[in-house]
C-alpha cells in the first residue's frame, strides 16, 4: 500500500508544535495534521486521548512502585501505532504533517531507562517521512513557556523534582537522542523565532523545499 507524502514536525518539550500545527491547519486546509493531541484526535479515536491522560495522571506518578518502565513503554506504543495507522489510512495523495511520530517517544523511552526493546526495531520499520522539520528551542525558552513547573510530568525532567536544572538536563538529552534517531533523514532545523506566525512561515518554507 502506498503511503501519502507525509512530513514530521519534531522538537523538544515546549517547542510549540501544537500551536504550529493548529495555525498550519488554518493556512493549509488541504493538509491534514496527525497528532495524539486532543485537538487533532477525531471523536472515533477518543480512546487515544484517554490513554494519554491516564499515562500522565496514573502511570507516571506510580512509576517504580506501581508500574514498571516496560509497562509504560507498552502504553506509549499505542500512540506510536495510532500515528502509523493514521498515516496509512489516508489516501496516497493526502499531504500530512505528523506530530513527532515515534522519534520523540522512542527517545523518551530510552531516557526512562529502556535502552533496548524489541518494539524499537518494529517502530524503525514503519514508513519514513519525506522530511523532518525540527523546531529548535532552548531549554530556557521552554522553561519560560511552562506556566506551572510543578505540573511537569516525569517524562519532561530528570529526578523527582521539576526544577530548572533537572528540566534543562533532560531537554538537552532529549534533543540529542531525537536528532540521533532521524540522522538518516532529510532534516530542516527551524531555529527559534519570535511568534508563531514566523515559525509557521519557516515550516512552510521547509515543506515546500
LINZITA-V200198 format. One record per residue. N is the residue number from 1. RES is the residue in one small letter. SS is DSSP state (H for helix, E for strand, C for the rest). PSI is psi as a letter, one per 40 degrees, with the letter a starting at -180 (NA if undefined). Layout:
BEGIN
n=[N N]
res=[RES RES]
ss=[SS SS]
psi=[PSI PSI]
END
This chain:
BEGIN
n=[1 2 3 4 5 6 7 8 9 10 11 12 13 14 15 16 17 18 19 20 21 22 23 24 25 26 27 28 29 30 31 32 33 34 35 36 37 38 39 40 41 42 43 44 45 46 47 48 49 50 51 52 53 54 55 56 57 58 59 60 61 62 63 64 65 66 67 68 69 70 71 72 73 74 75 76 77 78 79 80 81 82 83 84 85 86 87 88 89 90 91 92 93 94 95 96 97 98 99 100 101 102 103 104 105 106 107 108 109 110 111 112 113 114 115 116 117 118 119 120 121 122 123 124 125 126 127 128 129 130 131 132 133 134 135 136 137 138 139 140 141 142 143 144 145 146 147 148 149 150 151 152 153 154 155 156 157 158 159 160 161 162 163 164 165 166 167 168 169 170 171 172 173 174 175 176 177 178 179 180 181 182 183 184 185 186 187 188 189 190 191 192 193 194 195 196 197 198 199 200 201 202 203 204 205 206 207 208 209]
res=[x x x x x x x x x x x x x x x x x x x x x x x x x x x x x x x x x x x x x x x x x x x x x x x x x x x x x x x x x x x x x x x x x x x x x x x x x x x x x x x x x x x x x x x x x x x x x x x x x x x x x x x x x x x x x x x x x x x x x x x x x x x x x x x x x x x x x x x x x x x x x x x x x x x x x x x x x x x x x x x x x x x x x x x x x x x x x x x x x x x x x x x x x x x x x x x x x x x x x x x x x x x x x x x x x]
ss=[C C C C C E E E E E E C C C C C H H H H H H H H H H H C C C C E E E C C C H H H C C H H H H H H H H H H H H H H H H H H H H E C C C E C H H H H H H H H H H H H H H H H H H H H C C C C C C C E E E E C C C H H H H H H H H H C C C C C C H H H H H H H C C C C C C E E E E E C C C H H H H H H H C C C H H H C C C C C C C C C C C C H H H H H H H H H H H H H H H H H H C C C C C E E E E C C C C C H H H H H H H H H H H H H C]
psi=[h h i i g i i h h i i i h e e f d d d d d d d d d d d g e e i h h h i e i d e e h i d e f e d d d d d d d d d d d d d d d e h c d d i i d d d d d d d d d d d d d d d d d d d e e i i e e h h i h h h d b e d d d d d d d d d e e g d h h d d d d d d e e i i i i d i h h h h h h i d d d d d d e h d g d e e i i e f e i i a d h g i d d d d d d d d d d d d d d d d d d e d e i h h h h h i h i h i d d d d d d d d d d d d d NA]
END
